[in-house]
Amino acid sequence: MQLNPHYAELNESYLFSTIAHKVADYQKAHPEADVIRLGIGDVTLPLAASVTEAMHKAVEEQGHKGTFHGYIPSEQGYEFLRDAIRRYYAGHGVELDMSEIFISDGAKSDLGNLLDLFSHNYADFEYRVAPTYEFYRAVLAQHIDIEVLSPIAVRNETERIIDEINLLYSRHKRRMIFLDFDGVLNTGRHIAALKRAGKPLSDKYGYLFDPESVANLGTIIDATGASVVISSSWKFEGAERMAAMWRERCLPGRMIDITERCMTAEEIRAINPDFDDPEMFIGKGNEIKHWLLEHTPEGYRYVILDDEPDILPEQRPNFIRIDPERGITEEDARQAIEILNH
């Protein structure tokens, strides 16, 4: 008799079992540690009284000759149980025939038994399930030797996992958002709405930011893990004050720095009247360039969000011009994520 060779391809351990063994080993080596278990989902509340009462009643029935149940008389399950299921659904407006109701011990067993029916040489069939942790782990373990083509939902989920892995392992490439405020977070429409409502336009730091624009900034940060460097003229208030504002206004992500002010064209010509480098006249572009050279000598990815194209030619692929009336839109966020993650 020839065994199914695919059983040899199964992993040696179930994922939850592996987690349990690792936790036990750690606790043995570190008995003083207070371990908070987040690796295995488990129930936290007892069974409802109606369930336990029904189970006790069923066990009691097995102890009496008149109510004892032996082998199931039908491969579809006990008729009284199937009829109870039929009546339950009928009470919710769903009519089922008894032949449509089958009692099993769970979908996993049924699907596993289904596979045993077919030889890998000639079987051609399709079934639909919600993939488990082990399925995705097995797929990813094949590296580039396997590609999920369908169903599309499984393909999309596989792509999502791979994108998260890529993001995790490319964190050495720092991601920065060089952020202007006026016309980006502080928008014309929000100021107008506050005026119409008779509400304050500003706080001790300046104009209040548009919540929708702030939310779209948060979307970018959530999807990329990028940090914020302030390139706005608000930076002249100082990095410490900007950090305090970031905290007090509960803005998303981390504000890590401000760009340093570069000399203006007039200031450069005052020192050297013959100097004529057009790129040196682009203030924010040079400030961003100098910040990157000073703080990210290795790999980096960045995006500039500003309502004015005050940038260097080389920075154009990383620049998104924001509509000062609307601020950061969902489309702006999508483009920023594309720039930062690819």
C-alpha positions as CSV (number, residue, x, y, z in Angstrom):
1,M,0.0,0.0,0.0
2,Q,1.4,3.4,-1.0
3,L,1.2,6.3,1.4
4,N,0.2,9.8,0.3
5,P,3.7,11.4,-0.1
6,H,2.3,14.9,0.7
7,Y,2.0,14.0,4.4
8,A,5.8,14.1,4.5
9,E,5.6,17.8,3.6
10,L,3.6,18.8,6.7
11,N,5.3,20.9,9.3
12,E,6.4,19.0,12.4
13,S,4.4,21.2,14.8
14,Y,1.2,23.2,15.0
15,L,1.9,27.0,15.3
16,F,0.1,27.4,18.7
17,S,2.0,24.3,20.0
18,T,5.3,25.9,19.0
19,I,4.4,29.1,20.8
20,A,3.4,27.3,23.9
21,H,6.7,25.4,24.0
22,K,8.7,28.6,23.5
23,V,6.8,30.3,26.3
24,A,7.3,27.4,28.6
25,D,11.0,27.3,27.9
26,Y,11.3,31.0,28.5
27,Q,9.4,30.8,31.8
28,K,11.6,27.9,32.9
29,A,14.8,30.0,32.2
30,H,13.3,33.2,33.7
31,P,11.0,32.2,36.5
32,E,10.9,35.8,37.8
33,A,9.4,37.1,34.5
34,D,5.7,38.1,34.4
35,V,4.7,36.9,30.9
36,I,1.7,38.5,29.2
37,R,0.5,36.0,26.6
38,L,-0.5,37.6,23.3
39,G,0.5,34.8,21.0
40,I,-2.4,32.4,21.3
41,G,-6.1,33.5,21.3
42,D,-8.1,31.8,24.0
43,V,-11.5,32.0,25.6
44,T,-11.7,34.1,28.7
45,L,-15.3,33.6,29.9
46,P,-17.1,30.4,31.0
47,L,-19.8,28.7,29.0
48,A,-23.3,30.1,29.3
49,A,-25.5,28.3,31.8
50,S,-27.9,27.1,29.1
51,V,-25.0,25.4,27.3
52,T,-23.7,23.5,30.4
53,E,-27.3,22.5,31.4
54,A,-27.9,21.1,28.0
55,M,-24.5,19.2,28.1
56,H,-25.4,17.8,31.6
57,K,-28.8,16.7,30.3
58,A,-27.2,15.0,27.3
59,V,-24.8,13.1,29.5
60,E,-27.6,12.1,31.9
61,E,-29.5,10.7,28.9
62,Q,-26.6,8.4,28.1
63,G,-26.9,6.8,31.5
64,H,-30.5,5.5,31.0
65,K,-31.6,2.7,28.7
66,G,-34.7,4.6,27.5
67,T,-32.8,7.7,26.4
68,F,-29.4,6.2,25.5
69,H,-28.0,7.1,22.0
70,G,-25.6,4.7,20.2
71,Y,-24.3,5.0,16.7
72,I,-25.9,7.7,14.6
73,P,-28.6,6.1,12.5
74,S,-27.9,8.5,9.6
75,E,-24.6,9.7,8.2
76,Q,-26.2,13.2,8.2
77,G,-26.5,13.3,12.0
78,Y,-29.3,12.7,14.6
79,E,-32.7,13.6,13.2
80,F,-33.8,15.4,16.4
81,L,-30.7,17.6,16.1
82,R,-31.1,18.3,12.4
83,D,-34.8,19.1,13.0
84,A,-33.9,21.5,15.8
85,I,-31.5,23.3,13.4
86,R,-34.2,23.3,10.7
87,R,-36.7,24.9,13.1
88,Y,-34.2,27.5,14.3
89,Y,-33.6,28.7,10.8
90,A,-37.3,28.6,10.0
91,G,-37.8,31.0,12.9
92,H,-35.5,33.4,11.1
93,G,-37.2,33.2,7.8
94,V,-34.9,30.5,6.2
95,E,-36.6,27.4,5.0
96,L,-34.3,24.3,4.8
97,D,-35.1,20.7,3.8
98,M,-33.8,18.1,6.2
99,S,-31.6,16.7,3.4
100,E,-29.7,20.0,3.3
101,I,-28.6,19.7,7.0
102,F,-25.4,17.7,7.8
103,I,-23.9,17.4,11.2
104,S,-20.1,17.1,11.3
105,D,-17.3,17.7,13.7
106,G,-16.1,20.8,11.8
107,A,-15.0,22.1,8.4
108,K,-11.3,21.4,8.9
109,S,-11.8,17.7,9.3
110,D,-14.2,17.6,6.4
111,L,-11.8,19.4,4.1
112,G,-8.9,17.2,5.2
113,N,-10.9,14.1,4.5
114,L,-11.9,15.5,1.1
115,L,-8.3,15.7,0.0
116,D,-7.7,12.1,0.9
117,L,-10.2,11.0,-1.7
118,F,-8.2,12.2,-4.6
119,S,-4.9,11.3,-6.1
120,H,-2.5,14.1,-6.9
121,N,-2.0,12.6,-10.4
122,Y,-5.5,13.3,-11.7
123,A,-7.7,15.1,-9.2
124,D,-9.1,18.5,-10.3
125,F,-11.3,20.2,-7.8
126,E,-12.0,23.5,-6.1
127,Y,-13.0,24.4,-2.6
128,R,-13.2,27.7,-0.7
129,V,-11.9,28.2,2.9
130,A,-10.6,31.0,5.0
131,P,-6.8,30.3,5.1
132,T,-5.2,29.8,8.5
133,Y,-1.9,31.1,9.9
134,E,-0.3,27.8,8.8
135,F,-1.5,28.3,5.2
136,Y,0.2,31.7,4.9
137,R,3.3,30.5,6.7
138,A,3.6,27.6,4.3
139,V,3.1,29.8,1.2
140,L,5.7,32.4,2.4
141,A,8.1,29.5,3.2
142,Q,8.3,28.7,-0.5
143,H,9.8,32.1,-1.2
144,I,9.7,32.8,-5.0
145,D,8.9,29.2,-5.9
146,I,5.2,29.7,-5.5
147,E,2.7,32.5,-6.5
148,V,-0.8,32.7,-5.3
149,L,-3.0,33.5,-8.3
150,S,-6.5,32.9,-6.9
151,P,-8.7,33.5,-5.1
152,I,-8.0,37.1,-5.4
153,A,-8.7,37.7,-1.6
154,V,-6.0,35.3,-0.7
155,R,-3.6,36.8,-3.2
156,N,-4.3,40.3,-1.8
157,E,-3.7,39.1,1.7
158,T,-0.5,37.4,0.7
159,E,0.7,40.7,-0.9
160,R,-0.2,42.6,2.2
161,I,1.9,40.3,4.4
162,I,4.8,40.6,2.0
163,D,4.5,44.4,1.9
164,E,4.6,44.5,5.7
165,I,7.7,42.3,5.7
166,N,9.4,44.5,3.2
167,L,8.6,47.6,5.2
168,L,9.9,45.9,8.4
169,Y,13.2,44.9,6.8
170,S,13.8,48.2,5.0
171,R,13.5,50.3,8.1
172,H,17.3,51.0,7.8
173,K,16.1,53.3,4.9
174,R,14.7,56.1,6.9
175,R,11.5,57.7,5.8
176,M,10.9,61.4,6.3
177,I,8.0,63.7,5.5
178,F,9.2,67.3,5.1
179,L,6.1,69.1,6.1
180,D,4.9,72.7,5.5
181,F,2.0,73.9,7.6
182,D,0.3,76.9,6.0
183,G,-1.7,75.6,3.1
184,V,-1.0,72.0,4.0
185,L,-2.4,71.4,7.5
186,N,-3.7,74.9,8.0
187,T,-6.2,75.2,5.1
188,G,-8.4,77.9,3.7
189,R,-11.6,75.9,4.0
190,H,-11.0,75.1,7.7
191,I,-10.4,78.7,8.5
192,A,-13.5,79.7,6.7
193,A,-15.5,77.0,8.5
194,L,-14.2,78.2,11.9
195,K,-15.2,81.8,11.1
196,R,-18.7,80.8,10.0
197,A,-19.1,78.8,13.3
198,G,-17.8,81.7,15.3
199,K,-15.1,79.5,16.8
200,P,-11.4,80.5,17.6
201,L,-9.1,80.4,14.6
202,S,-5.9,79.7,16.6
203,D,-4.3,78.7,19.8
204,K,-1.1,79.8,21.5
205,Y,0.9,78.2,18.7
206,G,-0.9,79.6,15.7
207,Y,-3.7,78.8,13.3
208,L,-5.6,75.5,14.1
209,F,-5.1,72.7,11.7
210,D,-7.7,71.1,9.4
211,P,-8.7,67.7,11.0
212,E,-9.2,66.1,7.6
213,S,-5.8,67.1,6.5
214,V,-4.3,65.9,9.8
215,A,-6.1,62.5,9.4
216,N,-4.6,62.1,5.9
217,L,-1.2,62.8,7.3
218,G,-1.8,60.1,9.8
219,T,-2.7,57.7,7.0
220,I,0.7,58.3,5.4
221,I,2.5,57.8,8.7
222,D,0.6,54.6,9.5
223,A,1.3,53.1,6.1
224,T,5.0,54.0,6.0
225,G,6.3,54.5,9.5
226,A,7.7,57.9,8.3
227,S,8.9,60.6,10.7
228,V,8.1,64.3,10.4
229,V,10.6,67.0,9.8
230,I,9.1,70.5,9.8
231,S,10.1,72.7,6.8
232,S,7.4,75.3,7.5
233,S,8.3,78.8,8.5
234,W,6.7,77.9,11.8
235,K,10.1,76.2,12.5
236,F,11.5,79.7,13.5
237,E,9.6,79.2,16.7
238,G,12.2,76.6,17.5
239,A,12.3,72.7,17.6
240,E,11.3,72.5,21.2
241,R,8.2,74.6,20.8
242,M,7.2,72.7,17.7
243,A,7.6,69.4,19.6
244,A,5.4,70.8,22.4
245,M,2.8,71.8,19.8
246,W,2.9,68.3,18.3
247,R,2.2,66.7,21.6
248,E,-0.5,69.1,22.8
249,R,-2.4,69.0,19.5
250,C,-2.1,65.2,19.5
251,L,-0.7,65.2,15.9
252,P,0.1,61.8,14.4
253,G,3.4,60.1,14.4
254,R,6.7,61.6,15.5
255,M,8.1,65.0,14.8
256,I,11.8,64.5,15.0
257,D,13.4,67.8,13.8
258,I,13.1,71.0,11.9
259,T,15.2,72.0,8.9
260,E,17.9,74.6,9.4
261,R,17.5,78.0,7.7
262,C,19.7,78.5,4.7
263,M,21.0,81.8,3.5
264,T,18.8,83.8,1.0
265,A,20.0,84.9,-2.4
266,E,20.4,88.5,-1.1
267,E,22.5,87.3,1.9
268,I,24.8,85.2,-0.4
269,R,25.3,88.1,-2.8
270,A,26.1,90.4,0.1
271,I,29.0,88.2,0.8
272,N,30.0,87.4,-2.8
273,P,28.4,89.7,-5.4
274,D,29.7,87.5,-8.2
275,F,28.0,84.4,-7.0
276,D,25.3,83.2,-9.4
277,D,24.1,79.6,-8.6
278,P,20.3,79.5,-9.3
279,E,19.9,76.5,-7.1
280,M,21.2,78.4,-4.1
281,F,18.3,80.7,-4.4
282,I,15.8,78.0,-3.7
283,G,15.4,78.2,0.1
284,K,13.4,75.2,1.2
285,G,14.9,72.9,-1.4
286,N,18.4,73.6,-0.1
287,E,17.3,73.4,3.6
288,I,15.9,69.9,2.9
289,K,19.0,68.9,0.9
290,H,21.3,70.0,3.7
291,W,19.2,68.2,6.4
292,L,19.3,64.9,4.4
293,L,23.1,65.2,3.9
294,E,23.6,65.9,7.6
295,H,21.2,63.3,9.1
296,T,20.9,60.5,6.6
297,P,24.3,59.6,5.2
298,E,23.0,56.1,4.3
299,G,19.8,55.1,2.6
300,Y,16.6,57.2,2.9
301,R,13.3,57.9,1.3
302,Y,11.4,61.2,1.7
303,V,8.5,63.2,0.5
304,I,7.9,66.9,0.5
305,L,4.4,68.2,1.2
306,D,4.1,71.9,0.4
307,D,1.7,74.3,-1.3
308,E,4.7,76.1,-3.0
309,P,7.2,74.4,-5.4
310,D,10.2,75.9,-3.5
311,I,12.4,72.9,-4.3
312,L,15.4,71.8,-6.2
313,P,15.0,70.1,-9.6
314,E,16.3,66.8,-8.2
315,Q,13.6,66.8,-5.6
316,R,10.6,67.0,-8.0
317,P,9.9,63.2,-8.0
318,N,9.6,63.5,-4.2
319,F,7.4,66.6,-4.2
320,I,3.6,66.7,-3.8
321,R,2.1,70.1,-4.3
322,I,-0.8,70.6,-1.9
323,D,-3.9,72.6,-2.7
324,P,-3.9,75.3,0.1
325,E,-7.7,75.4,0.1
326,R,-8.1,71.7,0.8
327,G,-4.9,70.6,2.4
328,I,-3.7,67.0,2.3
329,T,-6.3,64.9,0.4
330,E,-6.7,61.1,0.2
331,E,-5.1,61.2,-3.2
332,D,-2.1,63.2,-1.9
333,A,-1.8,60.5,0.9
334,R,-1.9,57.7,-1.7
335,Q,0.9,59.4,-3.7
336,A,3.0,60.0,-0.6
337,I,2.7,56.4,0.4
338,E,3.7,55.3,-3.1
339,I,6.8,57.5,-3.0
340,L,7.9,56.4,0.5
341,N,7.3,52.7,0.2
342,H,8.6,52.0,-3.3
